[in-house]
Amino acid sequence: VQLQASGGGLVQAGGSLRLSCAASGSIFSINAMGWYRQGPGKQRDLVATITRGGGTIYADTAKGRFAISRDNAKNTVYLQMNSLKPEDTAVYYCYASLVGVINPSYWGQGTLVTVSS
């Protein structure tokens, strides 16, 4: 499985960005997809995840501001990020998990999101 992320960039605080992550390869083996992020000097943390059936989980920092969605026909997961804050600045990594596996099985390349104050 290969994951191709896009959509990062520079935005002012309060602005919005939408990240996309397209999966290719053995898609049938994938259940959950989602996003982690890693800020400067920080560990990589889960932002949001969505299962093939549409179930979602959000980190507390993302609740109410971010929305994850998925187009199974396009094998693509999206992360709509609104009301961005400087502390959201990070490299965002999409991931995919195999059926029956909780932890990420595959990673996309990171996409940098920079939020200026």
N, C-alpha and C positions, 0 to 999 in steps of 0.2 A: 504494500500500500504506500502510495506517495501522497503527500499533502503539500499543497501550494497555497501559501497565505498571501494576502494582499490587503491594502487599505490603510496602512499606517501613515503617519505624517505629523505635521506640526499644526496645532490648533490652540486657540486662546481658551483660557478658563471659561467655562460655561458653554463652550461649543460642543459639537457632536462629530463623531466619526463612525463609520461602519467598516468593520473588518470582515473579510471573506476568507474561507478556506475550502478549497476544492480537493476532493479525494479522487484518486484514480488507482487502478490495479484491482486487487481482490476485494472489492467493495462488499461482497456478500458476507465476508467474515467480520464486518464491523458492526458494533452496536452503538456505543456512546461516542460522541464527538464533543469537542469543546475547546476551551481556552485556558491557558495558564498565563501568568505574567511574572516578569522578574525585573524589579526596579534596581537602581544603582545600589550596590552593596547589600542587596537583599536576596533572600531565597526565592525560588520559583514557587508561586502559590496559585492554587486554582481560582479562576474567576467565575466560570460558568460551564455547565455541561448539559447536554441534551441527548436523550436516548433516541433510538430509531423510532420508537413509539411516541416521542414528543415530551416525555417527562423531563423536567428541568431541575437543576440545582444551581443556586447562586451563592457566591461568597457574600458575607454581610456587607462588604464594601461595595458590592455591585448591585445589591437589591434596591429597586426603585429607580435606578439610573440606567442600568444596562439591560438589554433584552437579547437573549440568544434564540435563534431560530434555525430551521434546517429544511432544506429542499432535498428530499430523498431522490427525486427524479434527476436532479443535477449533482447529487452526491456532494453537496456544498452546505457548510454551516456558516452562519453569519453572527456577528456580535455588533449590535447597535449600541453605541455608547453615547449617552446624553449627559448634560450637566457635568462635563469633564472638569476635573480638578488637577492642580499641579501634581498632587500625590498619585495620580493615575499614570504619570510618566513611567514608562517601562517598555521592555521588549515583550511583545505578546506572542505566545507560541500556541498554535493550534495542535490538537492531538486527536488521536482516534484509539479506541480500545476494542480489542477483539471481543466477540460474544463470550460471555461468561467471565470476563476479566475486568477487574475494577480499575486497576492502574493503567496509565497510558501505555499503549503498545507501539504506537508510531507517533513521531513528532514532525511537524512542519518546520520550515525555517522561520525564524522570528521576524516580526515586523515591528518597527520602532514607532511608538506613540509618544509624542512630546507635547505636554500641555504647558503653555506659558501663562504666567500670572499677570 
